[in-house]
């Protein structure tokens, strides 16, 4: 078996040329991630210092401990009955967060379905791209607040307008990322697939989508972040639940500590949502890691 | 086994004529190497033969049939490799057989992993393989469909000299075992003489086949052949002709 012996020797020699071990780079990555808590801790310390020393008025920025108390009341305080249309605060935290997350996910899911479908059509067909590119690029330049009046007229005050605004905000990143990445799939992949027997109508599933997935996932992450950011705009349209509605009510009553609690909730939930999405999509995009 | 023919193929890109009435025939089971100066149109000819580029004039025939589109019966491997980076090696090798709806995909993949010495790397992604491994895998991916014709466009051009020589020995044994009709494009005279049964010399652009030369070194070629005085002599003669062309 001289051929197989030679081959074994060749493969053995080639092992020396293999890229660096993933274990080493993984350890380094974990260490770098730990660095990410340093800046928040420093900012928290600075905030506590300027509040403790009275360098900033509590009317402009309440102390961290005041915000902590408000946060505790928000999530664990005694729930009080409120009149219809009045936004509750004490003990209403989980309900508000749940309502905002639900609202965000429904609109995000719709934006993903529409964004990926339209993006694929734009990326796969030059004809479709030429036809719709100007309209899409013009529409995505319209600021979200400019959609607010028309959303209220079309969908009414409350839930419908909120979901429409979140949908519009989340749509563009995933749509543009899909269209752009699909249109730039290297020709070599398409040719190889055609040569290996993939019919044209199956290319999108076998080549275009897998090849474009890393950029589509980046678009998904941006869309999710934007959807979450748009929740507050959506909840300004007259919803009585949601973190944005709570913050709007706090603004009217001048409760800046409650506003800051809302900001923290947005930041933490947004961060966690991105972590979850990254975790869910990691196996689709790990091949593109450098 | 199938005869591959290019009949009077011409191709231009705009005002630039690249191929000029090319005629060549690769006999069943033969390995035919096309040699020519850089930029003469060797790769364009191969892309036309694979069906990736249409010819302006002329036709490509496989076993007497005119062929125009890419197909699993003409597998092509380029210098840059053709593996899908998102698929593990096992799925890259299984790609063609799955498209064909074959029921013996696992057996085909296992045999090719063995033949390429990559059984230990079946679950590795292409980027986790060395350059030589990637090129062996790319050839195996194409062979998985059992194509009667293999088109190779400088498949080892990006590899270092030692790995390239080992790849030549490996490929020669694979082609001999499968009796695949092979058209190889290269600018490396050593590669052409180690792998081919016959050489075709191309002129400068627009390319024409100016000479066909049989390679007389028989079946068992490898590193020892490089120092054979007849090999050295023939290499020098061919280099002269390529440079003149």
Interface residues (C-beta under 8 A of the other chain):
Chain A: X3 X4 X6 X7 X8 X10 X11 X14 X15 X17 X18 X19 X188 X189 X191 X192 X193 X194 X195 X196 X197 X198 X202 X206 X207 X210 X211 X213 X287 X288
Chain B: X50 X51 X52 X69 X70 X71 X72 X74 X75 X76 X78 X80 X82 X84 X85 X86 X87 X95 X96 X99 X100 X116 X117 X118 X120 X125 X127 X128 X129 X130 X131 X132 X133 X141 X142 X145 X163 X166 X169 X170 X173
